[in-house]
Amino acid sequence: MQGLTKRLRVAVILGGDSSERAVSLKSGSAVARALDPGRFRVMLFDPRLDLSRLIRYRENLDAALVMLHGRGGEDGAIQGLLDLLGVPYQCSGVLGCALAMDKVMSKERYRQVGLPVAPDVVLRRGQEDAAELVQSHLGLPVVVKPASEGSSFGVTIVRDGDQLGPALDRAFDLDRVALAEKYLPGREITAGVLGNWELESLPLVEVIPGENYSFFDFQAKYQPGASREICPAQLDEATTGQIQRLGRQAHQALGCLGYSRSDFILTPEGPVILETNTIPGMTETSLFPQAAAAAGYSLGALAARLVDLALERAAD
């Protein structure tokens, strides 16, 4: 029949096996509900439960929206499978995701392109002098984190030497490699980027953790009302432009595609990049949708834009 447009068949991949499974389920469900049913036919796939079904359906899919946070999603694993299956997806590829997920490797890449980073020490599980090395090179306070986890899992701000050993133990429980960074006080700013090659910087968001939180940790991120977000961030035009430029630079340096969100600390000396997230959360408290909304995107429009970016890459 003339006038009818074929609906695009979109797989929303959510859940998975990482420590961020619950958040992934919320992100994926929110995106699935937001996609216009007149334009999209949405199918949900949870790799923990029905990976084989995804493989069987590969020829019936036009695109995938990967909403897997943490390991299995942001480390490039599912992207490699989708590449083999020939299914376009909205986020960075294997290399971009793997680089961004590994905080040690991403910081090395940041340094190579001149992005400002905090002084750090790389530590390995079983290293007997780890605590002494941190104090001699960085002093206190420091931030201790596992090298490859998302959503601030295993991250500890250490202000007292007695806390350093337990903080390292928590990080090593999650990864064989840990990163200790000099603690830099300042304002927490996040910069969203949308696009493959022509990049759009979204309005900046300032995050102010609640009084019960020392920083923007997992609970502060996902507990409604635990933090206050200001979007657009109340910064002067020059500082706003600088952080947005650094966000685009980080996106390109890591080889990101589709979208990304880079987190910064705005110190008195200027902004310092902390990390880049290649699959930002899409829950009701997530920062990327808030920034997109300030730029005029509803959640449905943002999800549709991500599908378009997946198809754009496939056509290139």
TORVEX-914431 format. One record per residue (C-alpha): residue number from 1; residue in three letters; x, y, z. Coordinates in pm, 1 decimal, padded with zeros to 6 digits. Last residue first. Layout:
<sites>
(site NUM; 'ala'; (X; Y; Z))
...
</sites>
This chain:
<sites>
(site 316; 'asp'; (02937.4; 00464.5; 00532.4))
(site 315; 'ala'; (02593.7; 00298.7; 00520.7))
(site 314; 'ala'; (02645.7; 00098.8; 00841.0))
(site 313; 'arg'; (02772.8; 00408.6; 01019.4))
(site 312; 'glu'; (02465.5; 00608.6; 00919.8))
(site 311; 'leu'; (02239.3; 00319.9; 01027.2))
(site 310; 'ala'; (02379.5; 00331.2; 01379.9))
(site 309; 'leu'; (02352.4; 00711.3; 01382.7))
(site 308; 'asp'; (01986.0; 00688.1; 01276.7))
(site 307; 'val'; (01917.2; 00445.6; 01562.9))
(site 306; 'leu'; (02083.3; 00690.3; 01803.0))
(site 305; 'arg'; (01868.0; 00973.0; 01667.8))
(site 304; 'ala'; (01557.5; 00763.4; 01730.0))
(site 303; 'ala'; (01663.8; 00712.7; 02092.5))
(site 302; 'leu'; (01720.0; 01086.6; 02131.5))
(site 301; 'ala'; (01383.6; 01169.4; 01974.7))
(site 300; 'gly'; (01209.2; 00926.6; 02209.7))
(site 299; 'leu'; (01393.2; 01065.3; 02511.3))
(site 298; 'ser'; (01287.6; 01414.2; 02405.6))
(site 297; 'tyr'; (01564.7; 01610.0; 02240.0))
(site 296; 'gly'; (01564.8; 01990.7; 02263.4))
(site 295; 'ala'; (01925.2; 02059.6; 02369.1))
(site 294; 'ala'; (01822.4; 02075.1; 02736.2))
(site 293; 'ala'; (01657.2; 01736.0; 02682.7))
(site 292; 'ala'; (01986.7; 01599.7; 02549.5))
(site 291; 'ala'; (02165.3; 01713.4; 02865.2))
(site 290; 'gln'; (01903.7; 01544.3; 03082.8))
(site 289; 'pro'; (01916.4; 01232.9; 02864.7))
(site 288; 'phe'; (02295.5; 01217.3; 02917.4))
(site 287; 'leu'; (02279.5; 01266.8; 03295.5))
(site 286; 'ser'; (02073.1; 00969.2; 03404.2))
(site 285; 'thr'; (01809.1; 01008.3; 03678.2))
(site 284; 'glu'; (01511.6; 00878.6; 03478.5))
(site 283; 'thr'; (01728.3; 00604.1; 03330.7))
(site 282; 'met'; (01922.3; 00631.0; 03002.7))
(site 281; 'gly'; (02272.8; 00559.2; 03127.9))
(site 280; 'pro'; (02567.5; 00650.8; 02909.2))
(site 279; 'ile'; (02711.0; 00380.6; 02682.7))
(site 278; 'thr'; (03060.3; 00502.9; 02583.0))
(site 277; 'asn'; (03148.2; 00660.6; 02918.7))
(site 276; 'thr'; (03464.6; 00871.0; 02922.0))
(site 275; 'glu'; (03679.4; 00924.0; 03230.9))
(site 274; 'leu'; (03824.4; 01176.4; 03475.8))
(site 273; 'ile'; (03912.1; 01481.4; 03264.3))
(site 272; 'val'; (04060.7; 01782.8; 03440.6))
(site 271; 'pro'; (03907.9; 02130.1; 03397.5))
(site 270; 'gly'; (04095.9; 02445.6; 03502.5))
(site 269; 'glu'; (04341.7; 02568.2; 03765.0))
(site 268; 'pro'; (04068.4; 02636.9; 04023.7))
(site 267; 'thr'; (03949.6; 02279.9; 03958.2))
(site 266; 'leu'; (03661.3; 02176.5; 03731.4))
(site 265; 'ile'; (03650.3; 01800.2; 03768.7))
(site 264; 'phe'; (03544.0; 01634.8; 03445.1))
(site 263; 'asp'; (03327.6; 01348.2; 03320.4))
(site 262; 'ser'; (03303.8; 01252.5; 02954.2))
(site 261; 'arg'; (02977.1; 01130.5; 02804.2))
(site 260; 'ser'; (02971.8; 00952.2; 02471.0))
(site 259; 'tyr'; (02763.8; 00921.8; 02157.8))
(site 258; 'gly'; (02746.3; 00749.5; 01823.1))
(site 257; 'leu'; (03114.2; 00680.1; 01771.5))
(site 256; 'cys'; (03416.2; 00687.6; 01999.7))
(site 255; 'gly'; (03769.3; 00651.7; 01862.3))
(site 254; 'leu'; (03928.5; 00715.5; 02200.7))
(site 253; 'ala'; (04090.0; 01041.3; 02086.8))
(site 252; 'gln'; (03772.8; 01148.1; 01904.4))
(site 251; 'his'; (03545.3; 01133.1; 02207.4))
(site 250; 'ala'; (03818.6; 01282.0; 02427.6))
(site 249; 'gln'; (03854.5; 01577.8; 02189.7))
(site 248; 'arg'; (03478.1; 01625.6; 02177.2))
(site 247; 'gly'; (03467.0; 01639.4; 02558.5))
(site 246; 'leu'; (03766.9; 01874.3; 02564.2))
(site 245; 'arg'; (03582.6; 02109.9; 02329.0))
(site 244; 'gln'; (03273.1; 02098.9; 02549.4))
(site 243; 'ile'; (03490.7; 02174.1; 02851.0))
(site 242; 'gln'; (03649.5; 02475.9; 02680.8))
(site 241; 'gly'; (03320.0; 02609.7; 02544.4))
(site 240; 'thr'; (03160.6; 02602.4; 02887.6))
(site 239; 'thr'; (03466.5; 02766.1; 03042.2))
(site 238; 'ala'; (03457.6; 03048.0; 02785.2))
(site 237; 'glu'; (03081.1; 03101.5; 02812.2))
(site 236; 'asp'; (03079.3; 03132.1; 03188.6))
(site 235; 'leu'; (02949.5; 02840.9; 03389.1))
(site 234; 'gln'; (02612.2; 02763.7; 03543.0))
(site 233; 'ala'; (02573.8; 02409.4; 03413.1))
(site 232; 'pro'; (02289.5; 02375.4; 03163.3))
(site 231; 'cys'; (02165.7; 02171.4; 03330.5))
(site 230; 'ile'; (02208.7; 02161.8; 03707.3))
(site 229; 'glu'; (02190.3; 01818.6; 03864.2))
(site 228; 'arg'; (02121.8; 01764.6; 04231.6))
(site 227; 'ser'; (02213.0; 01436.3; 04391.7))
(site 226; 'ala'; (02043.7; 01174.7; 04609.4))
(site 225; 'gly'; (01698.3; 01277.9; 04486.3))
(site 224; 'pro'; (01639.6; 00954.6; 04296.6))
(site 223; 'gln'; (01906.5; 00698.3; 04390.0))
(site 222; 'tyr'; (02092.5; 00620.2; 04066.8))
(site 221; 'lys'; (02394.9; 00845.6; 04055.9))
(site 220; 'ala'; (02436.9; 00918.1; 04426.8))
(site 219; 'gln'; (02407.5; 00546.7; 04499.1))
(site 218; 'phe'; (02674.3; 00460.5; 04241.1))
(site 217; 'asp'; (02915.3; 00734.6; 04350.3))
(site 216; 'phe'; (02903.6; 01106.7; 04266.8))
(site 215; 'phe'; (03124.5; 01220.0; 04555.1))
(site 214; 'ser'; (03129.0; 01248.9; 04934.4))
(site 213; 'tyr'; (02765.4; 01146.9; 04960.5))
(site 212; 'asn'; (02530.3; 01210.4; 05253.4))
(site 211; 'glu'; (02514.4; 01585.4; 05182.0))
(site 210; 'gly'; (02379.6; 01520.8; 04835.6))
(site 209; 'pro'; (02609.5; 01510.2; 04534.3))
(site 208; 'ile'; (02616.9; 01823.5; 04314.6))
(site 207; 'val'; (02642.7; 01729.9; 03947.5))
(site 206; 'glu'; (02692.6; 02003.0; 03688.6))
(site 205; 'val'; (02558.4; 01920.9; 03342.9))
(site 204; 'leu'; (02696.5; 02065.6; 03021.5))
(site 203; 'pro'; (02473.4; 02136.0; 02722.9))
(site 202; 'leu'; (02525.1; 01884.7; 02441.1))
(site 201; 'ser'; (02818.6; 01900.4; 02202.4))
(site 200; 'glu'; (02724.9; 01787.5; 01853.3))
(site 199; 'leu'; (02986.0; 01600.6; 01652.0))
(site 198; 'glu'; (02995.9; 01550.4; 01276.8))
(site 197; 'trp'; (03189.4; 01224.3; 01255.0))
(site 196; 'asn'; (02972.7; 00983.0; 01453.0))
(site 195; 'gly'; (02738.6; 01201.7; 01654.1))
(site 194; 'leu'; (02635.3; 01312.4; 02003.5))
(site 193; 'val'; (02874.5; 01435.8; 02272.4))
(site 192; 'gly'; (02784.7; 01479.2; 02638.6))
(site 191; 'ala'; (03000.6; 01674.3; 02882.6))
(site 190; 'thr'; (02982.1; 01613.2; 03257.5))
(site 189; 'ile'; (03089.1; 01857.0; 03526.8))
(site 188; 'glu'; (03181.7; 01784.8; 03889.1))
(site 187; 'arg'; (03297.8; 02104.3; 04060.9))
(site 186; 'gly'; (03631.7; 02100.0; 04239.2))
(site 185; 'pro'; (03860.6; 01912.9; 04473.1))
(site 184; 'leu'; (04135.5; 01709.2; 04305.8))
(site 183; 'tyr'; (04223.7; 01379.7; 04471.2))
(site 182; 'lys'; (04551.6; 01245.6; 04333.2))
(site 181; 'glu'; (04473.7; 00927.4; 04145.3))
(site 180; 'ala'; (04518.0; 00563.1; 04242.4))
(site 179; 'leu'; (04440.5; 00313.7; 03968.0))
(site 178; 'ala'; (04381.4; -00055.1; 04022.7))
(site 177; 'val'; (04467.3; -00362.2; 03815.5))
(site 176; 'arg'; (04358.9; -00720.7; 03889.6))
(site 175; 'asp'; (03998.2; -00601.8; 03896.3))
(site 174; 'leu'; (03686.8; -00615.4; 04113.6))
(site 173; 'asp'; (03822.5; -00744.6; 04445.2))
(site 172; 'phe'; (04135.5; -00545.9; 04366.2))
(site 171; 'ala'; (03942.2; -00219.5; 04403.4))
(site 170; 'arg'; (03797.8; -00319.4; 04738.4))
(site 169; 'asp'; (04138.8; -00435.1; 04861.2))
(site 168; 'leu'; (04293.1; -00105.3; 04754.1))
(site 167; 'ala'; (04035.8; 00083.8; 04959.9))
(site 166; 'pro'; (04097.9; -00146.5; 05258.8))
(site 165; 'gly'; (04473.2; -00068.5; 05242.1))
(site 164; 'leu'; (04426.6; 00306.8; 05198.4))
(site 163; 'gln'; (04188.3; 00369.5; 05485.4))
(site 162; 'asp'; (04458.6; 00369.0; 05754.4))
(site 161; 'gly'; (04647.0; 00635.4; 05559.1))
(site 160; 'asp'; (04360.0; 00881.4; 05594.8))
(site 159; 'arg'; (04181.6; 01080.7; 05322.5))
(site 158; 'val'; (04100.7; 00798.6; 05082.9))
(site 157; 'ile'; (03819.5; 00860.2; 04833.6))
(site 156; 'thr'; (03698.6; 00516.1; 04731.5))
(site 155; 'val'; (03580.8; 00373.7; 04398.8))
(site 154; 'gly'; (03484.2; 00004.3; 04392.1))
(site 153; 'phe'; (03189.0; 00060.5; 04159.6))
(site 152; 'ser'; (03190.7; 00422.7; 04039.3))
(site 151; 'ser'; (02929.0; 00359.8; 03768.1))
(site 150; 'gly'; (03174.5; 00158.0; 03557.8))
(site 149; 'glu'; (03452.0; -00090.6; 03620.4))
(site 148; 'ser'; (03780.3; -00152.3; 03442.1))
(site 147; 'ala'; (04082.5; -00011.6; 03626.1))
(site 146; 'pro'; (03948.6; -00053.8; 03977.0))
(site 145; 'lys'; (03942.0; 00276.6; 04169.4))
(site 144; 'val'; (04136.0; 00457.7; 04440.7))
(site 143; 'val'; (04097.1; 00835.4; 04477.9))
(site 142; 'val'; (04370.2; 01006.8; 04676.1))
(site 141; 'pro'; (04395.4; 01238.0; 04976.3))
(site 140; 'leu'; (04679.6; 01200.8; 05051.6))
(site 139; 'gly'; (05032.6; 01177.5; 04914.7))
(site 138; 'leu'; (05075.5; 01113.4; 04544.1))
(site 137; 'his'; (05409.7; 00944.9; 04482.9))
(site 136; 'ser'; (05515.6; 00843.0; 04836.3))
(site 135; 'gln'; (05160.8; 00773.8; 04955.0))
(site 134; 'val'; (05064.4; 00563.7; 04654.2))
(site 133; 'leu'; (05389.3; 00367.5; 04654.2))
(site 132; 'glu'; (05359.0; 00289.4; 05024.7))
(site 131; 'ala'; (05008.2; 00150.5; 04970.9))
(site 130; 'ala'; (05114.0; -00064.7; 04675.1))
(site 129; 'asp'; (05437.8; -00199.5; 04828.9))
(site 128; 'glu'; (05328.5; -00562.4; 04833.9))
(site 127; 'gln'; (05190.2; -00574.9; 04479.1))
(site 126; 'gly'; (04956.7; -00875.2; 04493.6))
(site 125; 'arg'; (04695.5; -00714.1; 04269.6))
(site 124; 'arg'; (04853.0; -00452.8; 04045.5))
(site 123; 'leu'; (04888.8; -00078.2; 04086.2))
(site 122; 'val'; (04898.9; 00217.2; 03846.4))
(site 121; 'val'; (04987.8; 00550.0; 04010.6))
(site 120; 'asp'; (04821.4; 00877.2; 03917.5))
(site 119; 'pro'; (04853.9; 01251.3; 03859.1))
(site 118; 'ala'; (04516.0; 01391.3; 03742.9))
(site 117; 'val'; (04453.9; 01444.2; 03372.0))
(site 116; 'pro'; (04452.0; 01741.7; 03131.6))
(site 115; 'leu'; (04401.9; 01636.6; 02767.1))
(site 114; 'gly'; (04715.2; 01672.2; 02555.8))
(site 113; 'val'; (04649.0; 01416.3; 02282.2))
(site 112; 'gln'; (04891.3; 01156.1; 02417.1))
(site 111; 'arg'; (04787.8; 01225.4; 02775.5))
(site 110; 'tyr'; (04426.0; 01137.6; 02700.0))
(site 109; 'arg'; (04541.5; 00814.5; 02536.2))
(site 108; 'glu'; (04736.6; 00717.9; 02846.6))
(site 107; 'lys'; (04433.7; 00805.5; 03055.5))
(site 106; 'ser'; (04220.7; 00576.0; 02838.3))
(site 105; 'met'; (04467.6; 00290.5; 02884.0))
(site 104; 'val'; (04466.3; 00312.3; 03263.7))
(site 103; 'lys'; (04090.9; 00368.6; 03289.7))
(site 102; 'asp'; (04011.1; 00063.3; 03078.6))
(site 101; 'met'; (03646.5; 00108.8; 02979.6))
(site 100; 'ala'; (03728.1; 00392.6; 02738.3))
(site 99; 'leu'; (03986.7; 00189.1; 02550.9))
(site 98; 'ala'; (03766.0; -00120.1; 02530.3))
(site 97; 'cys'; (03467.5; 00080.7; 02409.1))
(site 96; 'gly'; (03665.4; 00260.0; 02138.8))
(site 95; 'leu'; (03835.0; -00061.2; 02025.3))
(site 94; 'val'; (03522.6; -00276.5; 02003.8))
(site 93; 'gly'; (03304.5; -00014.9; 01838.9))
(site 92; 'ser'; (03141.9; 00292.2; 01987.2))
(site 91; 'cys'; (02765.5; 00309.6; 02027.2))
(site 90; 'gln'; (02456.7; 00302.6; 01806.6))
(site 89; 'tyr'; (02459.5; -00046.3; 01660.9))
(site 88; 'pro'; (02456.3; -00201.2; 01312.8))
(site 87; 'val'; (02393.7; -00579.1; 01295.3))
(site 86; 'gly'; (02634.2; -00772.6; 01070.8))
(site 85; 'leu'; (02642.9; -01077.9; 01297.0))
(site 84; 'leu'; (03021.2; -01060.7; 01331.5))
(site 83; 'asp'; (03002.3; -00687.6; 01410.4))
(site 82; 'leu'; (02723.3; -00758.9; 01659.2))
(site 81; 'leu'; (02944.4; -01012.5; 01835.7))
(site 80; 'gly'; (03236.7; -00770.6; 01855.7))
(site 79; 'gln'; (03005.1; -00499.9; 01988.0))
(site 78; 'ile'; (02883.8; -00735.4; 02260.8))
(site 77; 'ala'; (03238.5; -00764.6; 02396.2))
(site 76; 'gly'; (03351.0; -00402.7; 02351.4))
(site 75; 'asp'; (03420.0; -00324.1; 02718.2))
(site 74; 'glu'; (03106.5; -00112.7; 02758.4))
(site 73; 'gly'; (02870.2; -00404.0; 02709.9))
(site 72; 'gly'; (03005.2; -00728.5; 02852.9))
(site 71; 'arg'; (03146.0; -00550.7; 03154.3))
(site 70; 'gly'; (02974.3; -00229.5; 03255.7))
(site 69; 'his'; (02647.1; -00100.2; 03115.3))
(site 68; 'leu'; (02453.5; -00292.8; 02849.7))
(site 67; 'met'; (02210.0; -00062.3; 02669.5))
(site 66; 'val'; (02312.1; -00155.3; 02315.3))
(site 65; 'leu'; (02060.5; -00018.4; 02067.0))
(site 64; 'ala'; (02056.2; -00253.5; 01771.2))
(site 63; 'ala'; (01980.7; -00197.6; 01404.7))
(site 62; 'asp'; (01788.6; -00332.9; 01104.6))
(site 61; 'leu'; (01721.5; -00674.7; 01253.3))
(site 60; 'asn'; (01561.0; -00974.9; 01082.5))
(site 59; 'glu'; (01888.5; -01124.0; 00961.5))
(site 58; 'arg'; (02021.6; -01129.9; 01318.5))
(site 57; 'tyr'; (01717.5; -01305.0; 01466.5))
(site 56; 'arg'; (01891.6; -01638.9; 01525.8))
(site 55; 'ile'; (02190.4; -01470.3; 01689.7))
(site 54; 'leu'; (01965.6; -01266.1; 01917.6))
(site 53; 'arg'; (01775.6; -01584.0; 02010.0))
(site 52; 'ser'; (02106.1; -01751.8; 02104.1))
(site 51; 'leu'; (02182.1; -01465.6; 02342.5))
(site 50; 'asp'; (01855.0; -01531.1; 02521.6))
(site 49; 'leu'; (01886.3; -01523.5; 02899.4))
(site 48; 'arg'; (02208.8; -01354.4; 03007.6))
(site 47; 'pro'; (02234.7; -01174.3; 02675.2))
(site 46; 'asp'; (01900.6; -01000.2; 02740.3))
(site 45; 'phe'; (01726.0; -00918.8; 02413.0))
(site 44; 'leu'; (01425.0; -00690.2; 02371.8))
(site 43; 'met'; (01251.0; -00642.0; 02037.0))
(site 42; 'val'; (01124.8; -00304.8; 01913.7))
(site 41; 'arg'; (00935.3; -00242.5; 01590.3))
(site 40; 'phe'; (01009.9; 00117.5; 01509.8))
(site 39; 'arg'; (00842.1; 00397.5; 01315.8))
(site 38; 'gly'; (00483.3; 00390.9; 01437.6))
(site 37; 'pro'; (00594.0; 00237.0; 01765.4))
(site 36; 'asp'; (00791.9; 00556.6; 01839.7))
(site 35; 'leu'; (01084.5; 00460.2; 02062.9))
(site 34; 'ala'; (01038.3; 00583.3; 02421.7))
(site 33; 'arg'; (00920.4; 00254.6; 02572.7))
(site 32; 'ala'; (01223.2; 00067.2; 02437.1))
(site 31; 'val'; (01456.3; 00342.2; 02558.0))
(site 30; 'ala'; (01318.1; 00331.5; 02912.8))
(site 29; 'ser'; (01332.5; -00048.4; 02918.8))
(site 28; 'gly'; (01695.0; -00048.4; 02806.1))
(site 27; 'ser'; (01801.6; 00204.9; 03066.3))
(site 26; 'lys'; (01614.9; 00031.4; 03349.7))
(site 25; 'leu'; (01749.3; -00312.3; 03259.4))
(site 24; 'ser'; (02099.0; -00166.4; 03231.3))
(site 23; 'val'; (02069.6; -00012.1; 03577.0))
(site 22; 'ala'; (01981.3; -00351.5; 03726.3))
(site 21; 'arg'; (02263.3; -00525.6; 03538.1))
(site 20; 'glu'; (02532.1; -00282.6; 03656.0))
(site 19; 'ser'; (02744.3; -00544.3; 03833.6))
(site 18; 'ser'; (02774.0; -00712.1; 03494.9))
(site 17; 'asp'; (02583.1; -01014.8; 03368.9))
(site 16; 'gly'; (02364.0; -00879.1; 03090.4))
(site 15; 'gly'; (02052.9; -00666.8; 03125.8))
(site 14; 'leu'; (01978.5; -00488.8; 02800.4))
(site 13; 'ile'; (02001.5; -00519.8; 02422.8))
(site 12; 'val'; (01729.5; -00322.3; 02244.8))
(site 11; 'ala'; (01692.0; -00481.9; 01902.7))
(site 10; 'val'; (01541.5; -00251.8; 01642.7))
(site 9; 'arg'; (01330.9; -00355.7; 01343.7))
(site 8; 'leu'; (01261.8; -00042.7; 01141.1))
(site 7; 'arg'; (00896.7; 00001.3; 01051.2))
(site 6; 'lys'; (00822.2; -00003.2; 00680.5))
(site 5; 'thr'; (00661.1; 00316.8; 00565.8))
(site 4; 'leu'; (00304.0; 00312.6; 00436.7))
(site 3; 'gly'; (00204.8; 00582.3; 00189.5))
(site 2; 'gln'; (00127.3; 00341.6; -00091.9))
(site 1; 'met'; (00000.0; 00000.0; 00000.0))
</sites>
